[in-house]
Amino acid sequence: MTLRAASFGGMRPGTSAWGGTRWSAGTAPRLLGFVRDVSTVRMGAGMGRAVPAAALSLRDARTGSFTGSSLPKPRHSSTSTSPMSPLPDQIRSLMRLLPHSVVVCTAMHNNTPRAMTMSSFTSLTLQPTPLVSFNVASPSRTLDAIAAARAFNIHVMAGDARGARLADRFTKGNAGAALFDGLEWTTMTTCEGEGGAPVLREEGVLRVLRCRVLNEADGSGLVRVRDHVIVVGEVVEVLDGRDEGEGFGLAYADRRYRQVGSEILKHEE
C-alpha cells in the first residue's frame, strides 16, 4: 500500500461545537525508547493485512529485537541499501528509519466524501493562529476536494490496532463513496456557514482538527513542488474523538504501523 502523502515512501479546555473539548499544543517533547508494531502492512502492493491485537509486540529501539511477540523477526532489513543504489532509493530507505505520525485527512467534493491516510502531517506555527501542513502526491481526489472546498479535517489516529485498522482503510483510493460505507461520520459547517468536511466518529480516532486552507495575502495554502502539493491549513477547532485519552497517536516506520512506548531520557518538568 502507499501512504499517498509520504514524500519518501516512509510512511489540543472549553466546550467545542461537537460537545467535546478544545486542546492546545505546547507539551515538551520526550525521547522514547520503544515502539510497538501494530501491523504488518507494507507499501507497494496496494493491499495489506492487520495483525490481531494478541500479536502486538515490543521492539527495542536500540537493538531492534522483539519481545513477547508471535511475529517472526524479519530476515532482512527493509532499510538496507547498497551505496551503489540510486540516490532516491537510498533516501527512501533512510526515511523508513524515521517514525512519522499517521493521520487521516477528509474533505468533501460535490457532496462526495473523500479521505486519505498520510504520514507527512506536521505543525508549522501556533501564532497568531495555529497552522499545520502536509504534502500530497498528485493527482489525488482528496487533494481536488481540499482545493475546491478550501476546508478539510485531520483525524489523529489512536496508537493501537483500532487506529491502525481505520488508517489502513483510507490507503486504498477514493473510487466512489463506498470507502465510507459502514462508517459513522457527519459534517459540520464552517464558521462562515459553508459546508464542512467529514468528521469520523469511529473508534481509533483520538482528536479531530477542523481546518481551512490558508488564504493570506503573503502566501498561498496550496504550493506545488514537482509532483507533490504542499497544503498549509489554519486550525479553527480541535474536537475529541471516540478514543479520547492521553495516549500517543499512531506512528509509521519501516512500512509498518507502530505504537510509541517508554521514555529513554526523562526531562525535568
C-alpha positions as CSV (number, residue, x, y, z in Angstrom):
1,M,0.0,0.0,0.0
2,T,1.1,3.6,-0.4
3,L,0.5,6.4,2.1
4,R,0.0,8.9,-0.6
5,A,1.3,11.9,1.3
6,A,4.6,10.4,2.4
7,S,7.1,12.1,0.2
8,F,9.9,9.5,0.6
9,G,7.6,6.4,0.8
10,G,8.0,6.0,4.6
11,M,5.0,6.0,6.0
12,R,-5.2,20.1,21.7
13,P,-10.1,23.4,27.8
14,G,-13.6,24.9,26.6
15,T,-16.6,23.1,25.1
16,S,-16.5,22.5,21.4
17,A,-19.4,22.7,18.9
18,W,-19.4,18.9,18.9
19,G,-19.7,18.6,22.7
20,G,-16.0,17.8,23.1
21,T,-13.0,19.6,24.4
22,R,-10.6,22.0,22.8
23,W,-6.9,21.4,23.4
24,S,-3.8,23.3,22.6
25,A,-0.2,22.4,21.7
26,G,2.8,23.0,23.9
27,T,3.8,19.8,25.6
28,A,7.6,19.4,25.9
29,P,8.9,16.6,23.6
30,R,10.3,13.4,25.1
31,L,12.7,10.8,23.8
32,L,11.0,7.4,23.5
33,G,12.8,4.1,23.5
34,F,10.2,1.6,22.3
35,V,7.7,1.4,19.5
36,R,5.0,-1.3,19.3
37,D,4.4,-2.9,16.0
38,V,0.7,-3.0,15.4
39,S,0.6,-4.0,11.8
40,T,2.5,-5.9,9.1
41,V,1.1,-3.6,6.4
42,R,3.7,-3.0,3.7
43,M,3.8,-0.4,0.9
44,G,3.9,-1.0,-2.7
45,A,1.5,-4.0,-3.1
46,G,-1.7,-2.0,-2.7
47,M,-3.1,-4.4,-0.1
48,G,-2.2,-5.3,3.5
49,R,-3.3,-7.3,6.4
50,A,-3.8,-6.1,10.0
51,V,-2.2,-8.0,12.9
52,P,-4.6,-9.2,15.6
53,A,-4.3,-7.4,18.9
54,A,-2.9,-10.5,20.5
55,A,0.1,-10.3,18.2
56,L,1.2,-6.9,19.3
57,S,4.9,-6.8,20.1
58,L,7.5,-4.6,21.7
59,R,10.6,-3.6,19.7
60,D,13.6,-2.2,21.5
61,A,14.7,0.9,19.5
62,R,18.3,0.3,20.5
63,T,18.6,-3.3,19.5
64,G,15.7,-3.8,17.1
65,S,14.8,-7.0,18.8
66,F,11.2,-8.1,19.7
67,T,9.9,-9.4,23.0
68,G,6.7,-11.2,23.8
69,S,5.6,-11.5,20.2
70,S,4.3,-14.2,17.9
71,L,5.6,-12.2,14.9
72,P,8.8,-13.5,13.4
73,K,11.8,-11.3,13.1
74,P,12.4,-10.2,9.5
75,R,15.1,-12.0,7.7
76,H,16.4,-8.9,6.0
77,S,16.1,-5.2,7.0
78,S,13.9,-3.3,4.6
79,T,16.0,-0.2,5.3
80,S,19.2,-1.6,3.9
81,T,20.5,-0.3,0.6
82,S,23.8,-0.6,-1.2
83,P,26.0,2.5,-1.6
84,M,25.6,1.8,-5.3
85,S,21.9,2.1,-5.2
86,P,20.3,5.1,-6.9
87,L,20.1,8.1,-4.6
88,P,16.3,8.1,-4.4
89,D,16.4,4.5,-3.2
90,Q,18.9,5.4,-0.5
91,I,16.8,8.4,0.7
92,R,13.7,6.2,0.7
93,S,15.4,3.6,2.9
94,L,16.8,6.3,5.2
95,M,13.4,7.8,5.7
96,R,12.0,4.4,6.7
97,L,14.2,4.7,9.8
98,L,12.3,7.8,11.0
99,P,8.9,7.3,12.7
100,H,6.1,9.5,11.2
101,S,2.7,10.4,12.6
102,V,-0.3,8.8,10.9
103,V,-3.4,10.9,10.3
104,V,-6.5,10.6,8.1
105,C,-7.5,13.7,6.1
106,T,-11.1,14.1,4.9
107,A,-12.7,16.6,2.6
108,M,-16.0,16.9,0.7
109,H,-16.2,17.3,-3.1
110,N,-19.6,17.7,-4.9
111,N,-21.3,16.1,-1.9
112,T,-18.9,13.1,-2.1
113,P,-16.7,12.4,0.9
114,R,-13.0,11.9,0.2
115,A,-10.3,10.7,2.5
116,M,-6.7,9.6,2.6
117,T,-4.1,8.4,5.1
118,M,-1.0,10.5,5.4
119,S,2.4,10.4,7.2
120,S,3.7,13.8,6.3
121,F,1.5,15.8,8.7
122,T,3.2,18.4,10.9
123,S,2.6,21.6,12.7
124,L,4.1,24.9,11.4
125,T,3.3,27.6,13.9
126,L,0.9,28.5,16.8
127,Q,0.9,32.3,16.4
128,P,-1.1,34.3,15.5
129,T,-3.2,31.3,14.6
130,P,-2.2,27.6,14.6
131,L,-1.0,26.3,11.2
132,V,-0.5,22.7,10.1
133,S,0.9,21.3,6.9
134,F,1.2,18.1,4.9
135,N,2.0,17.2,1.3
136,V,0.1,15.1,-1.2
137,A,1.3,13.4,-4.4
138,S,-0.8,14.4,-7.3
139,P,-3.1,13.6,-8.9
140,S,-5.3,13.0,-5.9
141,R,-9.1,13.1,-5.5
142,T,-8.7,14.2,-1.9
143,L,-6.4,17.0,-3.0
144,D,-9.0,18.1,-5.5
145,A,-11.6,18.1,-2.8
146,I,-9.4,20.2,-0.5
147,A,-8.7,22.7,-3.3
148,A,-12.3,23.0,-4.2
149,A,-13.9,23.2,-0.7
150,R,-10.9,25.0,0.9
151,A,-11.7,23.0,4.1
152,F,-10.5,19.7,5.5
153,N,-10.3,17.7,8.7
154,I,-7.3,15.9,10.2
155,H,-8.0,12.8,12.3
156,V,-5.3,11.9,14.7
157,M,-5.3,8.1,14.9
158,A,-5.0,6.2,18.2
159,G,-1.8,4.3,18.7
160,D,-3.4,0.8,18.7
161,A,-4.8,-1.8,16.4
162,R,-8.1,0.1,16.1
163,G,-6.3,3.2,14.9
164,A,-4.2,1.2,12.5
165,R,-7.2,-0.6,11.0
166,L,-9.1,2.7,10.4
167,A,-6.0,4.3,9.0
168,D,-5.4,1.3,6.7
169,R,-9.0,1.7,5.3
170,F,-8.1,5.0,3.7
171,T,-5.0,3.9,1.9
172,K,-6.8,2.2,-1.0
173,G,-8.0,5.1,-3.1
174,N,-11.2,7.1,-3.4
175,A,-13.2,5.4,-6.2
176,G,-16.8,6.4,-5.4
177,A,-18.2,6.9,-1.9
178,A,-18.0,3.2,-0.9
179,L,-15.0,4.0,1.2
180,F,-17.3,5.5,3.9
181,D,-19.9,2.7,3.8
182,G,-20.5,1.3,7.3
183,L,-18.7,4.2,9.0
184,E,-20.2,6.7,11.4
185,W,-19.5,10.2,10.2
186,T,-21.0,13.6,9.9
187,T,-20.2,17.1,8.6
188,M,-20.0,20.4,10.4
189,T,-20.5,23.7,8.8
190,T,-17.6,26.2,9.0
191,C,-17.7,29.5,10.9
192,E,-18.7,31.2,7.7
193,G,-21.7,28.8,7.3
194,E,-20.2,26.9,4.5
195,G,-20.3,23.1,4.2
196,G,-17.6,21.3,6.1
197,A,-15.5,18.2,5.7
198,P,-16.5,14.8,7.1
199,V,-15.8,14.1,10.8
200,L,-15.2,10.4,11.5
201,R,-16.9,9.3,14.7
202,E,-15.3,5.9,14.8
203,E,-13.1,4.0,17.4
204,G,-9.5,4.6,16.7
205,V,-9.7,8.4,16.4
206,L,-8.1,10.5,19.2
207,R,-8.6,14.0,18.0
208,V,-10.0,15.8,15.0
209,L,-8.5,19.1,13.8
210,R,-11.0,21.2,11.8
211,C,-9.0,23.2,9.2
212,R,-9.4,25.6,6.3
213,V,-6.8,26.2,3.6
214,L,-4.6,29.2,4.5
215,N,-5.7,32.2,2.5
216,E,-3.4,35.2,3.2
217,A,-2.0,38.0,1.1
218,D,1.6,36.9,1.8
219,G,1.2,33.3,0.7
220,S,-0.9,30.5,-0.7
221,G,-2.2,27.5,1.2
222,L,-1.5,25.2,-1.8
223,V,2.0,25.1,-3.1
224,R,3.1,22.8,-5.9
225,V,6.6,21.3,-5.7
226,R,7.2,19.0,-8.7
227,D,4.8,16.0,-8.4
228,H,3.6,17.0,-4.9
229,V,1.4,19.8,-3.5
230,I,2.1,21.2,0.0
231,V,-1.1,22.1,1.8
232,V,-1.0,24.7,4.6
233,G,-4.1,24.8,6.8
234,E,-5.3,27.0,9.6
235,V,-6.8,25.1,12.5
236,V,-10.1,26.5,13.6
237,E,-11.1,23.9,16.2
238,V,-10.0,20.7,17.8
239,L,-12.6,18.1,18.7
240,D,-12.4,15.0,20.9
241,G,-12.5,11.7,19.1
242,R,-14.2,8.4,20.2
243,D,-10.9,7.3,21.8
244,E,-10.3,10.5,23.8
245,G,-7.4,10.0,26.2
246,E,-3.8,10.8,26.9
247,G,-2.2,8.1,24.8
248,F,0.1,8.7,21.9
249,G,-1.0,8.8,18.4
250,L,-0.3,6.2,15.8
251,A,3.1,6.1,14.2
252,Y,4.6,4.6,11.0
253,A,8.1,3.4,10.3
254,D,9.8,0.8,8.1
255,R,6.5,0.2,6.2
256,R,4.6,-0.8,9.4
257,Y,2.2,0.9,11.8
258,R,3.9,1.5,15.2
259,Q,3.0,2.3,18.8
260,V,5.1,4.8,20.8
261,G,6.3,3.4,24.2
262,S,8.7,4.0,27.0
263,E,10.9,7.0,27.7
264,I,14.6,6.6,27.4
265,L,15.6,10.0,28.7
266,K,13.5,11.9,31.2
267,H,13.1,15.6,31.1
268,E,12.6,17.8,34.2
269,E,9.1,19.3,34.2
